[in-house]
Amino acid sequence: MKGRAKGSVLLALLLTACGGRQEASPEATAGDAARAVVDTLLFPFTLTEEQLEGKAIFETVCWTCHGPSGHGDGPAVLAGSVPRPPDFTTGDYAKLTRAQLEARFSAALAARRPHPTMQYVSSILQPEVFSRALAYVAALSYPPEVPGSALAGAQLYRERCAGCHGLTGDGRGFVARQLTVAPADFTQDTLIRQRNFIALFTRIKQGGGSVHGSAMPAWGLSLLDNDIWNLVAFIVTFQPGTVAEPPAPQDGE
């Protein structure tokens, strides 16, 4: 299948994954707008239109092996159906641009015995479509200094942490006033300033009871290590200059 036919199949897959096109109610529209404002506050850079398209492709085709955060822990891997792929958030993968990722995957496909799953993916996606997915991967792996994804961590932070620590990380969430021990202010946190990411990971995993007597849960009881690293990757962005600057749109070229 080639050309427009292949593109039509991909579009159908994406629409199916999203539940088809439906008219949004005024309440849903207002809710979406509110969530967009929160997301803007939470994440230090905005995905480009191309990266957003790549996100839809990644979450439709790629995540089953690579995992939703790019850690290589997708359901097909956990089920033992396919070998574990590289973790995009660690090592040199975390520093690669979209163009460098394209070069690496092209070399892998040209190898004497290319990975069968990658062969299949490349056969069902047009090159420009595959390229958009890699543009998203380059953003998903930010920041390169932490083995986690700030993009994935922002979502977790909104769901699990913002109520206490606040949308801007200043420790002034709407629950903070009800607590005996004030939540940490990540904009001034010493561990972040010292770039002691392992200690920050341990603090989140073990919870406040074992660290400073606060009511913070031991998130290691309900979150995987990869999820906690995603939180760390996002939290460190509350102190500008701690990690590399967020990728500019041209970084994906």
KEKE-3310 file (N, C-alpha, C; in steps of 0.2 Angstrom, whole numbers, plus 5000, padded with zeros to 4 digits):
npx = (5004:5003:5007:4993:4984:4990:4992:4979:4975:4982:4977:4964:4967:4971:4960:4951:4957:4955:4942:4934:4927:4918:4905:4909:4903:4897:4902:4912:4921:4924:4930:4941:4948:4952:4960:4970:4976:4981:4990:4999:5004:5011:5020:5037:5039:5031:5024:5027:5016:5020:5026:5015:5008:5016:5016:5003:5005:5015:5009:4999:5005:5019:5020:5017:5028:5039:5034:5023:5031:5043:5052:5055:5046:5034:5018:5019:5032:5033:5025:5033:5033:5041:5058:5066:5066:5078:5080:5073:5076:5088:5106:5115:5104:5095:5100:5099:5094:5079:5084:5096:5091:5083:5094:5100:5090:5088:5100:5099:5089:5095:5104:5112:5104:5090:5079:5064:5052:5054:5056:5043:5035:5041:5037:5023:5022:5023:5038:5039:5029:5034:5045:5039:5035:5047:5051:5043:5048:5061:5057:5051:5061:5067:5072:5090:5098:5092:5086:5072:5056:5051:5040:5031:5031:5025:5011:5009:5013:5003:4992:4995:5003:5002:4991:4996:5010:5008:5004:5015:5025:5029:5025:5013:5000:4982:4979:4989:4988:4981:4989:5001:5015:5023:5022:5036:5045:5048:5054:5064:5071:5085:5091:5088:5094:5107:5108:5106:5099:5097:5095:5083:5075:5074:5069:5056:5051:5052:5044:5037:5037:5048:5058:5056:5046:5034:5017:5018:5015:5023:5028:5034:5026:5016:5019:5029:5047:5051:5041:5043:5055:5051:5043:5054:5061:5053:5050:5063:5063:5058:5067:5075:5089:5095:5095:5097:5092:5075:5070:5071:5060:5067:5077:5072:5074)
npy = (4994:5011:5029:5040:5030:5024:5034:5037:5026:5027:5039:5035:5026:5035:5043:5033:5029:5041:5041:5045:5059:5071:5082:5095:5098:5113:5113:5104:5110:5121:5115:5109:5121:5126:5115:5117:5129:5126:5116:5124:5132:5122:5116:5119:5122:5123:5111:5110:5111:5101:5092:5089:5082:5071:5066:5060:5050:5043:5038:5030:5021:5018:5017:5004:4996:5005:5012:5024:5034:5033:5025:5012:5002:4997:4988:4977:4974:4971:4960:4951:4949:4956:4961:4971:4988:5003:5015:5030:5041:5040:5040:5043:5043:5052:5065:5067:5075:5077:5074:5067:5056:5051:5047:5037:5027:5025:5019:5008:5001:4998:4989:4972:4962:4969:4975:4966:4972:4986:4986:4983:4994:5004:5000:5003:5016:5032:5040:5054:5054:5046:5053:5064:5058:5055:5068:5071:5062:5067:5078:5072:5066:5075:5082:5080:5077:5070:5054:5053:5059:5075:5079:5069:5069:5081:5079:5069:5076:5086:5078:5072:5080:5094:5099:5100:5106:5116:5124:5131:5126:5131:5127:5131:5125:5122:5114:5115:5124:5116:5108:5102:5102:5112:5110:5106:5119:5120:5129:5134:5124:5114:5102:5102:5113:5109:5100:5087:5074:5061:5060:5068:5059:5049:5055:5057:5044:5038:5046:5058:5054:5047:5056:5070:5071:5075:5075:5069:5056:5040:5038:5028:5017:5016:5021:5017:5016:5022:5031:5040:5045:5052:5062:5068:5073:5083:5092:5097:5107:5118:5127:5137:5135:5124:5112:5108:5120:5121:5111:5120:5124:5122:5113:5101:5099)
npz = (5000:4996:4995:4995:4999:5010:5019:5021:5028:5040:5045:5047:5058:5068:5070:5074:5086:5093:5095:5085:5076:5085:5089:5101:5117:5125:5139:5138:5130:5137:5148:5141:5138:5150:5155:5145:5149:5161:5157:5150:5160:5167:5158:5152:5138:5122:5112:5095:5080:5071:5080:5089:5080:5078:5091:5091:5082:5088:5100:5094:5086:5091:5105:5110:5111:5114:5125:5134:5139:5132:5138:5134:5139:5135:5133:5125:5126:5140:5140:5135:5121:5112:5110:5122:5118:5115:5128:5127:5135:5141:5142:5126:5118:5123:5120:5107:5091:5081:5067:5070:5076:5065:5057:5064:5065:5052:5049:5057:5050:5038:5042:5042:5047:5051:5064:5066:5070:5068:5055:5050:5055:5048:5036:5035:5038:5030:5025:5029:5039:5048:5052:5059:5070:5076:5078:5089:5098:5101:5108:5119:5126:5134:5149:5144:5155:5165:5168:5163:5157:5155:5149:5150:5164:5168:5166:5176:5187:5188:5191:5203:5211:5211:5218:5231:5230:5221:5205:5200:5206:5219:5231:5236:5234:5233:5243:5252:5263:5272:5278:5291:5290:5278:5261:5250:5242:5226:5218:5225:5230:5238:5234:5220:5216:5218:5209:5212:5208:5210:5224:5225:5218:5227:5238:5233:5231:5243:5251:5262:5276:5279:5277:5279:5288:5283:5276:5263:5252:5251:5236:5229:5232:5224:5211:5197:5195:5183:5182:5193:5189:5178:5185:5192:5181:5177:5188:5191:5181:5187:5192:5183:5172:5178:5171:5153:5141:5136:5121:5106:5092:5080:5084:5081:5068)
capx = (5000:5008:5005:4987:4981:4994:4990:4972:4974:4985:4972:4958:4969:4971:4953:4948:4960:4952:4935:4930:4926:4912:4904:4910:4898:4900:4905:4918:4925:4927:4935:4947:4952:4955:4966:4975:4979:4985:4996:5003:5008:5015:5026:5041:5039:5025:5025:5025:5011:5023:5027:5009:5006:5021:5013:4997:5007:5019:5004:4995:5009:5025:5020:5016:5035:5043:5031:5021:5036:5049:5057:5056:5043:5028:5015:5022:5039:5031:5022:5038:5032:5046:5064:5066:5070:5081:5076:5075:5077:5094:5112:5115:5097:5092:5103:5098:5089:5075:5088:5100:5087:5082:5100:5101:5085:5090:5106:5097:5085:5100:5109:5112:5098:5086:5074:5058:5047:5056:5054:5036:5033:5043:5033:5016:5022:5027:5044:5038:5025:5039:5049:5035:5035:5054:5052:5040:5053:5066:5054:5049:5066:5069:5079:5095:5102:5088:5083:5065:5053:5048:5033:5027:5031:5020:5005:5009:5013:4996:4987:4997:5008:5000:4987:5000:5015:5006:5005:5021:5030:5031:5023:5007:4994:4976:4979:4995:4986:4978:4995:5005:5021:5022:5025:5042:5045:5053:5058:5070:5074:5092:5093:5087:5100:5114:5108:5106:5093:5096:5092:5076:5071:5074:5064:5049:5050:5051:5039:5039:5037:5055:5063:5056:5040:5028:5012:5019:5015:5028:5026:5036:5022:5010:5022:5035:5053:5051:5036:5046:5060:5047:5042:5060:5063:5048:5051:5069:5063:5055:5073:5079:5097:5097:5096:5098:5086:5070:5072:5068:5057:5072:5081:5069:5076)
capy = (5000:5017:5035:5042:5025:5022:5040:5036:5021:5030:5044:5031:5023:5040:5044:5027:5030:5046:5040:5048:5066:5072:5089:5096:5102:5119:5111:5100:5115:5125:5111:5109:5127:5126:5111:5120:5134:5122:5113:5129:5134:5116:5113:5124:5124:5121:5107:5113:5107:5094:5087:5086:5076:5066:5063:5056:5044:5039:5035:5025:5015:5016:5016:4998:4994:5010:5014:5030:5040:5032:5021:5005:4998:4996:4982:4972:4972:4968:4953:4946:4948:4959:4963:4978:4993:5008:5020:5036:5046:5040:5040:5047:5044:5058:5071:5067:5078:5073:5072:5062:5050:5048:5044:5031:5022:5023:5014:5001:4997:4996:4983:4966:4959:4974:4973:4965:4977:4992:4985:4983:5001:5008:4998:5005:5023:5036:5043:5060:5053:5043:5059:5068:5054:5056:5075:5071:5058:5072:5082:5067:5064:5081:5085:5075:5076:5066:5048:5053:5063:5081:5080:5064:5071:5086:5076:5066:5082:5089:5073:5069:5084:5101:5101:5103:5110:5122:5123:5134:5122:5136:5124:5134:5122:5123:5109:5117:5127:5112:5103:5104:5103:5115:5106:5109:5124:5117:5134:5136:5117:5114:5097:5104:5118:5105:5095:5080:5071:5054:5061:5070:5053:5045:5058:5056:5037:5036:5050:5063:5051:5045:5061:5076:5071:5078:5070:5067:5049:5036:5037:5021:5011:5017:5023:5014:5020:5026:5037:5044:5049:5057:5068:5072:5077:5089:5096:5101:5113:5124:5131:5138:5134:5118:5108:5111:5124:5116:5111:5125:5121:5120:5108:5094:5098)
capz = (5000:4995:4994:4998:5002:5016:5023:5023:5033:5046:5047:5050:5064:5072:5071:5078:5093:5097:5096:5080:5077:5088:5091:5108:5121:5128:5145:5136:5127:5143:5152:5137:5138:5157:5155:5141:5153:5166:5154:5148:5166:5169:5154:5150:5131:5119:5106:5088:5077:5069:5086:5091:5075:5080:5097:5089:5078:5093:5104:5090:5083:5094:5112:5112:5112:5117:5131:5133:5140:5129:5142:5132:5144:5132:5135:5121:5130:5147:5139:5132:5114:5108:5114:5125:5113:5119:5132:5124:5140:5145:5137:5121:5115:5126:5117:5099:5088:5076:5062:5072:5077:5059:5054:5068:5063:5045:5049:5059:5045:5033:5044:5039:5050:5054:5069:5062:5072:5065:5047:5050:5056:5042:5030:5036:5038:5025:5028:5032:5045:5053:5054:5063:5076:5079:5081:5096:5103:5103:5114:5124:5130:5137:5148:5143:5161:5169:5165:5163:5152:5158:5146:5154:5171:5169:5167:5183:5192:5188:5194:5209:5215:5210:5224:5237:5228:5217:5198:5198:5210:5224:5238:5238:5231:5237:5249:5257:5270:5277:5280:5296:5287:5272:5255:5247:5236:5221:5215:5229:5233:5238:5230:5213:5215:5218:5204:5216:5205:5213:5231:5224:5216:5233:5242:5231:5231:5250:5254:5268:5283:5281:5275:5283:5292:5280:5274:5256:5252:5248:5229:5227:5233:5219:5205:5195:5195:5178:5183:5197:5186:5174:5189:5193:5175:5176:5194:5190:5177:5190:5193:5176:5172:5181:5165:5147:5139:5132:5114:5101:5086:5075:5086:5079:5061)
cpx = (5004:5004:4999:4984:4984:4992:4983:4971:4977:4980:4966:4960:4969:4964:4949:4951:4957:4945:4931:4929:4919:4911:4905:4905:4901:4904:4912:4923:4928:4932:4942:4951:4955:4961:4972:4979:4983:4991:5001:5008:5013:5021:5030:5042:5033:5027:5023:5019:5014:5024:5021:5006:5010:5019:5008:5000:5011:5014:4999:4999:5015:5025:5020:5023:5039:5040:5028:5026:5042:5054:5058:5052:5035:5025:5017:5029:5037:5028:5027:5037:5037:5052:5063:5070:5074:5077:5078:5077:5084:5100:5112:5109:5094:5094:5102:5093:5085:5080:5093:5097:5085:5088:5101:5096:5086:5095:5104:5093:5089:5105:5107:5105:5094:5081:5068:5052:5048:5054:5047:5033:5035:5040:5026:5016:5026:5033:5043:5033:5030:5043:5046:5035:5042:5055:5049:5045:5058:5064:5053:5055:5069:5068:5084:5098:5099:5085:5075:5063:5049:5040:5028:5026:5026:5013:5004:5009:5006:4991:4989:5000:5005:4996:4990:5006:5014:5008:5012:5027:5032:5028:5016:5001:4988:4975:4984:4993:4983:4983:4999:5012:5021:5026:5032:5041:5050:5057:5064:5074:5081:5094:5093:5093:5106:5114:5108:5100:5092:5093:5085:5072:5069:5068:5057:5047:5048:5046:5041:5040:5044:5060:5062:5049:5034:5023:5013:5019:5022:5026:5028:5032:5016:5013:5028:5041:5053:5046:5039:5051:5057:5046:5048:5062:5059:5050:5057:5068:5060:5061:5077:5086:5099:5099:5096:5091:5081:5072:5068:5065:5062:5077:5078:5071:5082)
cpy = (5006:5023:5037:5036:5023:5028:5039:5031:5023:5035:5040:5028:5029:5042:5039:5028:5035:5046:5043:5056:5067:5080:5090:5100:5108:5118:5108:5105:5120:5121:5110:5115:5128:5121:5113:5125:5131:5119:5118:5132:5128:5115:5119:5126:5120:5117:5110:5108:5101:5089:5085:5081:5070:5062:5058:5050:5040:5035:5031:5019:5013:5014:5009:4994:4999:5013:5021:5036:5038:5028:5014:5000:4997:4989:4976:4969:4968:4961:4949:4945:4950:4960:4970:4983:4998:5012:5026:5042:5045:5039:5044:5048:5051:5065:5071:5071:5074:5070:5067:5056:5047:5044:5037:5026:5020:5018:5007:4997:4995:4990:4977:4962:4964:4971:4972:4970:4984:4992:4985:4990:5005:5006:5001:5013:5027:5039:5049:5059:5050:5048:5063:5064:5055:5063:5075:5067:5063:5076:5078:5066:5069:5080:5079:5073:5071:5060:5048:5058:5069:5081:5075:5066:5076:5084:5073:5071:5085:5085:5072:5074:5091:5103:5103:5107:5115:5121:5126:5131:5126:5133:5127:5132:5123:5119:5111:5120:5122:5107:5106:5106:5106:5111:5110:5114:5122:5123:5136:5129:5116:5108:5098:5109:5115:5100:5087:5076:5064:5055:5064:5064:5049:5048:5057:5049:5035:5040:5054:5060:5049:5050:5067:5077:5074:5073:5068:5059:5046:5034:5030:5016:5011:5018:5019:5018:5025:5032:5042:5048:5054:5063:5072:5076:5083:5094:5100:5107:5119:5129:5132:5138:5128:5112:5112:5115:5119:5117:5116:5121:5118:5115:5101:5094:5094)
cpz = (5000:4994:4998:5002:5009:5021:5025:5029:5040:5049:5050:5057:5069:5075:5076:5085:5097:5097:5090:5081:5079:5089:5099:5111:5124:5135:5143:5134:5133:5147:5148:5138:5145:5157:5151:5145:5158:5163:5152:5154:5168:5165:5152:5143:5128:5113:5100:5085:5074:5075:5089:5086:5076:5086:5096:5086:5083:5097:5101:5088:5087:5101:5114:5114:5116:5124:5130:5135:5137:5133:5140:5136:5141:5134:5131:5124:5136:5146:5136:5125:5110:5113:5116:5120:5118:5123:5130:5129:5143:5139:5132:5117:5117:5123:5110:5097:5084:5070:5064:5073:5070:5056:5058:5066:5056:5045:5052:5054:5040:5035:5041:5041:5054:5059:5065:5064:5068:5057:5046:5050:5050:5036:5030:5036:5033:5029:5032:5039:5050:5056:5059:5070:5080:5081:5088:5100:5105:5109:5120:5129:5134:5145:5148:5150:5166:5165:5165:5158:5156:5155:5149:5161:5173:5170:5174:5188:5193:5192:5201:5214:5216:5216:5230:5235:5223:5209:5196:5202:5217:5231:5240:5234:5235:5243:5254:5263:5275:5280:5286:5294:5280:5266:5253:5242:5231:5217:5219:5232:5232:5233:5222:5211:5214:5213:5206:5214:5208:5220:5230:5222:5223:5238:5240:5232:5238:5254:5260:5274:5284:5279:5279:5287:5290:5278:5267:5256:5249:5241:5226:5228:5228:5212:5203:5195:5189:5178:5187:5194:5181:5179:5191:5187:5174:5182:5193:5186:5180:5192:5186:5177:5175:5176:5159:5145:5135:5124:5110:5096:5081:5077:5084:5071:5060)
residu = (MET:LYS:GLY:ARG:ALA:LYS:GLY:SER:VAL:LEU:LEU:ALA:LEU:LEU:LEU:THR:ALA:CYS:GLY:GLY:ARG:GLN:GLU:ALA:SER:PRO:GLU:ALA:THR:ALA:GLY:ASP:ALA:ALA:ARG:ALA:VAL:VAL:ASP:THR:LEU:LEU:PHE:PRO:PHE:THR:LEU:THR:GLU:GLU:GLN:LEU:GLU:GLY:LYS:ALA:ILE:PHE:GLU:THR:VAL:CYS:TRP:THR:CYS:HIS:GLY:PRO:SER:GLY:HIS:GLY:ASP:GLY:PRO:ALA:VAL:LEU:ALA:GLY:SER:VAL:PRO:ARG:PRO:PRO:ASP:PHE:THR:THR:GLY:ASP:TYR:ALA:LYS:LEU:THR:ARG:ALA:GLN:LEU:GLU:ALA:ARG:PHE:SER:ALA:ALA:LEU:ALA:ALA:ARG:ARG:PRO:HIS:PRO:THR:MET:GLN:TYR:VAL:SER:SER:ILE:LEU:GLN:PRO:GLU:VAL:PHE:SER:ARG:ALA:LEU:ALA:TYR:VAL:ALA:ALA:LEU:SER:TYR:PRO:PRO:GLU:VAL:PRO:GLY:SER:ALA:LEU:ALA:GLY:ALA:GLN:LEU:TYR:ARG:GLU:ARG:CYS:ALA:GLY:CYS:HIS:GLY:LEU:THR:GLY:ASP:GLY:ARG:GLY:PHE:VAL:ALA:ARG:GLN:LEU:THR:VAL:ALA:PRO:ALA:ASP:PHE:THR:GLN:ASP:THR:LEU:ILE:ARG:GLN:ARG:ASN:PHE:ILE:ALA:LEU:PHE:THR:ARG:ILE:LYS:GLN:GLY:GLY:GLY:SER:VAL:HIS:GLY:SER:ALA:MET:PRO:ALA:TRP:GLY:LEU:SER:LEU:LEU:ASP:ASN:ASP:ILE:TRP:ASN:LEU:VAL:ALA:PHE:ILE:VAL:THR:PHE:GLN:PRO:GLY:THR:VAL:ALA:GLU:PRO:PRO:ALA:PRO:GLN:ASP:GLY:GLU)
# end
